[in-house]
Amino acid sequence: MKKITQTCAVAAIWVGLAQAANACTVCMGGDGTVGEAANGAIFVMLGVLATVLGFISTVGYLIVRKGQLPLPPHAELVRSLAGINID
């Protein structure tokens, strides 16, 4: 019974706090320079995110491409002299 009472009390507090929460004027669609600045900041962050993800995918592509290149002649010579046959 004590557990149910505690759960109900926490739920009542949670509902009461949710009704008291208000968004800022920028989120509610207020006009002004603050809203324009927030929109600009969001687009800058999206641009930075796209650039970083682009660099990461480029590095991954270059690693895969380098892994598919044939061995240089000196490495093939060493393999043949050592008797290593990995095919």
PyMOL commands that set and color helices and strands:
alter all, ss='L'
color gray80, all
select helices_A, chain A and resi 2-20+33-67+73-82
alter helices_A, ss='H'
color red, helices_A
deselect
rebuild
show_as cartoon
